[in-house]
């Protein structure tokens, strides 16, 4: 599978692009031409120039610098969300699929209830309950998403537990924990990776939407959704301000979606449409 | 058939009860004391310990949890959802009813757009698979899934309303005109899903034996497509679109905010900022009930229109 991926030009390009963006985000203090917080009210709504490649916003801050600094919360929060989701969903799915019986029954009923609620509304409800804060946004996203993962991972765990090598391992007396972590988990790891990369795009959009509504990352911090929220207020006077963060979001999410598609095709070559 | 429908109706009841219970737990999980909030809402300035205890007794807060839940449930069935924390003069019900028409209007128009756009596009994508049109549409779908709805809304607002000055930017003052852009925005997020669904469904149907047989019989391509393939895939699509209606209504939250439409979504976001929990609770309950009932309705419709599913019960 890995070899097939390495020969795939699209995969290498997208992967390279995502790594590139991540690196820019990590080295934001070096790369960004200006301080993203420095306001220069005299110089607001500046057009594109060498000094401000993407112009300035309603407070005279350099948009390019804010965009670069914005990679950190945008990508970081999305990664964190997926990490949390996979951890919770993975553990629940693993427990449920491996031990079956009453454990399975309880977890799956909870999953059913979770999935019967519209996810978008659940995010709002959880944020409302916990209060407006970035941490709560991540919690809310993990809370609504883990059920999907738990169900999918359960299915693949069930498929693996009946395989001969697992049965053999049990026969020779390995402990349950050993089987779970040394046999089952590695077998489903690749599947997990695909699922996660498919959903990072979703997480980015979701978090930036909440920030746009003012429920997530708060104003002075440069996050793409929050930047668009500020741009919205200047829509009539300086519409250009909303282009950069929006296009950046679209490009990044497209990259992640593409990556997910490629990975899925590589993992399951049958399913080509 | 009747047996199936009653069975299906009965399975919906526990689900509805669970949803209502979650909503009830939700409002009881908030960190503030409901009795204190109630006093503050009624503008009692001095809140003493005795007064609190008295209010608790009056509101039935000292009763066991389950009894309180049943009392609340009965109130809900009588459409009494309590009063807004922020606006004590207004009941939650009146606030909801005020916003509902706008949201429904928006959702209806979006639904019409989704059907009108995705059906023909999905159909032609399947018929002319791998043609230029199909490829363009697939790229378009791929792009739209990456676009946040609010940004699409802002772009449309900028291009159509500000640059070209064709339509009002926001609000609901211009009748149907002010709903055009928001419904396009809402529709755009769902169109891609349905184009894909219709396309895959039709392609699957085209591989079936009955299409081959129809070809062997020498029927015209157009009549095979319209009468056999399209008809068979329409079943699935109608059901999928029907089941997505509550999602559409819930999905208006963001778009309503961008275009400043005074609907349920705007109400909900405002309530989140003001920590107006009864409104949020009612909204969640409302959407949850919509979800269950639409699922139920279209499940039944599906079994009625699709003879293949009828054997199962």
Interface residues (C-beta under 8 A of the other chain):
Chain A: X113 X116 X117 X118 X120 X121 X122 X124 X125 X127 X128 X129 X131 X132 X201 X205 X208 X209 X212 X213 X214 X215 X225 X228 X231 X232 X235 X236 X239 X242 X246 X249 X250 X251 X253 X254 X257 X258 X273
Chain B: X15 X18 X19 X22 X26 X29 X30 X142 X143 X145 X146 X147 X148 X149 X150 X151 X154 X155 X157 X158 X162 X163 X169 X200 X203 X246 X247 X250 X251 X253 X254 X257 X258 X268 X269 X271 X272 X273 X275 X277 X280 X283 X284 X287 X288 X291 X292
